[in-house]
Amino acid sequence: MTSYMVALGKQLNKIEKHVFGTRGRGLDGPVHNIQPGDYVYVKSLAEKTLEPQWEGPFQVLLTTFTAVKTKEYSAWIHHTRVKKAPYHKPEWKSTSTGPLKLRIRRQ
Protein backbone atom coordinates (compact mmCIF):
# COMPACT_ATOMS: atom_id res chain seq x y z
CA MET A 1 0.00 0.00 0.00
CA THR A 2 2.84 2.39 0.82
CA SER A 3 4.54 1.88 -2.54
CA TYR A 4 1.21 2.50 -4.26
CA MET A 5 0.76 5.83 -2.41
CA VAL A 6 4.32 6.91 -3.26
CA ALA A 7 3.79 6.08 -6.95
CA LEU A 8 0.47 7.92 -6.92
CA GLY A 9 2.13 10.98 -5.35
CA LYS A 10 4.81 11.00 -8.08
CA GLN A 11 2.18 10.77 -10.82
CA LEU A 12 0.21 13.62 -9.25
CA ASN A 13 3.36 15.78 -9.19
CA LYS A 14 3.93 15.13 -12.90
CA ILE A 15 0.33 15.95 -13.76
CA GLU A 16 0.43 19.05 -11.56
CA LYS A 17 3.24 20.56 -13.65
CA HIS A 18 1.16 20.20 -16.81
CA VAL A 19 -1.98 21.56 -15.17
CA PHE A 20 -0.23 24.64 -13.79
CA GLY A 21 1.28 25.25 -17.22
CA THR A 22 -2.16 25.42 -18.83
CA ARG A 23 -3.91 27.39 -16.09
CA GLY A 24 -4.20 31.10 -16.52
CA ARG A 25 -2.08 33.19 -14.24
CA GLY A 26 -3.69 35.61 -11.85
CA LEU A 27 -4.18 39.27 -12.60
CA ASP A 28 -1.06 41.17 -13.58
CA GLY A 29 -2.54 44.57 -12.83
CA PRO A 30 -5.73 46.42 -11.96
CA VAL A 31 -8.79 45.89 -14.14
CA HIS A 32 -10.05 49.43 -13.48
CA ASN A 33 -8.62 52.93 -13.86
CA ILE A 34 -9.48 54.20 -10.37
CA GLN A 35 -6.64 55.54 -8.21
CA PRO A 36 -6.55 56.57 -4.53
CA GLY A 37 -7.75 60.15 -4.26
CA ASP A 38 -10.31 59.82 -7.08
CA TYR A 39 -13.99 60.35 -6.39
CA VAL A 40 -16.45 57.59 -7.29
CA TYR A 41 -20.16 56.89 -7.23
CA VAL A 42 -21.27 53.59 -5.67
CA LYS A 43 -24.27 51.72 -7.06
CA SER A 44 -26.86 50.83 -4.46
CA LEU A 45 -27.69 47.14 -4.13
CA ALA A 46 -31.31 47.81 -3.18
CA GLU A 47 -33.10 49.02 -6.30
CA LYS A 48 -35.87 51.37 -5.23
CA THR A 49 -38.18 52.92 -7.78
CA LEU A 50 -37.87 56.63 -8.49
CA GLU A 51 -34.78 56.97 -6.33
CA PRO A 52 -31.20 57.44 -7.48
CA GLN A 53 -29.29 54.18 -7.76
CA TRP A 54 -25.87 55.83 -7.40
CA GLU A 55 -24.65 57.21 -4.07
CA GLY A 56 -21.78 59.58 -3.61
CA PRO A 57 -19.36 60.89 -4.66
CA PHE A 58 -16.97 59.26 -2.20
CA GLN A 59 -13.19 59.61 -2.14
CA VAL A 60 -11.19 56.43 -2.78
CA LEU A 61 -8.66 55.63 -0.04
CA LEU A 62 -7.18 52.32 -1.25
CA THR A 63 -7.42 50.10 -4.31
CA THR A 64 -6.65 46.50 -5.21
CA PHE A 65 -6.71 44.91 -8.64
CA THR A 66 -10.49 44.38 -8.44
CA ALA A 67 -11.82 46.48 -5.54
CA VAL A 68 -11.81 49.96 -4.03
CA LYS A 69 -12.06 51.15 -0.42
CA THR A 70 -13.79 54.34 0.69
CA LYS A 71 -14.11 55.91 4.11
CA GLU A 72 -17.91 55.77 4.04
CA TYR A 73 -18.14 51.98 3.50
CA SER A 74 -16.64 49.49 5.94
CA ALA A 75 -16.29 46.77 3.28
CA TRP A 76 -14.31 46.74 0.06
CA ILE A 77 -16.42 47.51 -3.04
CA HIS A 78 -16.02 45.52 -6.26
CA HIS A 79 -14.98 47.65 -9.22
CA THR A 80 -18.16 46.78 -11.14
CA ARG A 81 -20.26 48.64 -8.54
CA VAL A 82 -18.37 51.93 -8.83
CA LYS A 83 -17.95 54.55 -11.51
CA LYS A 84 -15.63 57.51 -11.57
CA ALA A 85 -17.19 60.83 -10.71
CA PRO A 86 -16.63 63.39 -13.46
CA TYR A 87 -14.13 66.12 -12.67
CA HIS A 88 -15.55 69.59 -13.15
CA LYS A 89 -13.48 72.73 -13.22
CA PRO A 90 -14.92 75.51 -11.11
CA GLU A 91 -17.26 77.57 -13.31
CA TRP A 92 -16.91 80.67 -11.18
CA LYS A 93 -13.95 82.93 -10.52
CA SER A 94 -13.72 85.31 -7.58
CA THR A 95 -11.60 88.46 -7.38
CA SER A 96 -11.24 90.92 -4.55
CA THR A 97 -12.26 94.46 -5.56
CA GLY A 98 -11.81 96.07 -2.15
CA PRO A 99 -11.25 95.27 1.52
CA LEU A 100 -14.82 93.99 1.99
CA LYS A 101 -15.87 93.41 -1.61
CA LEU A 102 -15.70 90.28 -3.68
CA ARG A 103 -16.58 89.99 -7.37
CA ILE A 104 -17.77 86.61 -8.60
CA ARG A 105 -17.82 85.93 -12.36
CA ARG A 106 -18.51 83.02 -14.62
CA GLN A 107 -15.49 81.83 -16.53
C-alpha positions as CSV (number, residue, x, y, z in Angstrom):
1,M,0.0,0.0,0.0
2,T,2.8,2.4,0.8
3,S,4.5,1.9,-2.5
4,Y,1.2,2.5,-4.3
5,M,0.8,5.8,-2.4
6,V,4.3,6.9,-3.3
7,A,3.8,6.1,-6.9
8,L,0.5,7.9,-6.9
9,G,2.1,11.0,-5.4
10,K,4.8,11.0,-8.1
11,Q,2.2,10.8,-10.8
12,L,0.2,13.6,-9.3
13,N,3.4,15.8,-9.2
14,K,3.9,15.1,-12.9
15,I,0.3,15.9,-13.8
16,E,0.4,19.1,-11.6
17,K,3.2,20.6,-13.7
18,H,1.2,20.2,-16.8
19,V,-2.0,21.6,-15.2
20,F,-0.2,24.6,-13.8
21,G,1.3,25.2,-17.2
22,T,-2.2,25.4,-18.8
23,R,-3.9,27.4,-16.1
24,G,-4.2,31.1,-16.5
25,R,-2.1,33.2,-14.2
26,G,-3.7,35.6,-11.8
27,L,-4.2,39.3,-12.6
28,D,-1.1,41.2,-13.6
29,G,-2.5,44.6,-12.8
30,P,-5.7,46.4,-12.0
31,V,-8.8,45.9,-14.1
32,H,-10.0,49.4,-13.5
33,N,-8.6,52.9,-13.9
34,I,-9.5,54.2,-10.4
35,Q,-6.6,55.5,-8.2
36,P,-6.5,56.6,-4.5
37,G,-7.8,60.2,-4.3
38,D,-10.3,59.8,-7.1
39,Y,-14.0,60.3,-6.4
40,V,-16.4,57.6,-7.3
41,Y,-20.2,56.9,-7.2
42,V,-21.3,53.6,-5.7
43,K,-24.3,51.7,-7.1
44,S,-26.9,50.8,-4.5
45,L,-27.7,47.1,-4.1
46,A,-31.3,47.8,-3.2
47,E,-33.1,49.0,-6.3
48,K,-35.9,51.4,-5.2
49,T,-38.2,52.9,-7.8
50,L,-37.9,56.6,-8.5
51,E,-34.8,57.0,-6.3
52,P,-31.2,57.4,-7.5
53,Q,-29.3,54.2,-7.8
54,W,-25.9,55.8,-7.4
55,E,-24.6,57.2,-4.1
56,G,-21.8,59.6,-3.6
57,P,-19.4,60.9,-4.7
58,F,-17.0,59.3,-2.2
59,Q,-13.2,59.6,-2.1
60,V,-11.2,56.4,-2.8
61,L,-8.7,55.6,0.0
62,L,-7.2,52.3,-1.2
63,T,-7.4,50.1,-4.3
64,T,-6.7,46.5,-5.2
65,F,-6.7,44.9,-8.6
66,T,-10.5,44.4,-8.4
67,A,-11.8,46.5,-5.5
68,V,-11.8,50.0,-4.0
69,K,-12.1,51.2,-0.4
70,T,-13.8,54.3,0.7
71,K,-14.1,55.9,4.1
72,E,-17.9,55.8,4.0
73,Y,-18.1,52.0,3.5
74,S,-16.6,49.5,5.9
75,A,-16.3,46.8,3.3
76,W,-14.3,46.7,0.1
77,I,-16.4,47.5,-3.0
78,H,-16.0,45.5,-6.3
79,H,-15.0,47.7,-9.2
80,T,-18.2,46.8,-11.1
81,R,-20.3,48.6,-8.5
82,V,-18.4,51.9,-8.8
83,K,-18.0,54.5,-11.5
84,K,-15.6,57.5,-11.6
85,A,-17.2,60.8,-10.7
86,P,-16.6,63.4,-13.5
87,Y,-14.1,66.1,-12.7
88,H,-15.6,69.6,-13.1
89,K,-13.5,72.7,-13.2
90,P,-14.9,75.5,-11.1
91,E,-17.3,77.6,-13.3
92,W,-16.9,80.7,-11.2
93,K,-13.9,82.9,-10.5
94,S,-13.7,85.3,-7.6
95,T,-11.6,88.5,-7.4
96,S,-11.2,90.9,-4.5
97,T,-12.3,94.5,-5.6
98,G,-11.8,96.1,-2.1
99,P,-11.3,95.3,1.5
100,L,-14.8,94.0,2.0
101,K,-15.9,93.4,-1.6
102,L,-15.7,90.3,-3.7
103,R,-16.6,90.0,-7.4
104,I,-17.8,86.6,-8.6
105,R,-17.8,85.9,-12.4
106,R,-18.5,83.0,-14.6
107,Q,-15.5,81.8,-16.5
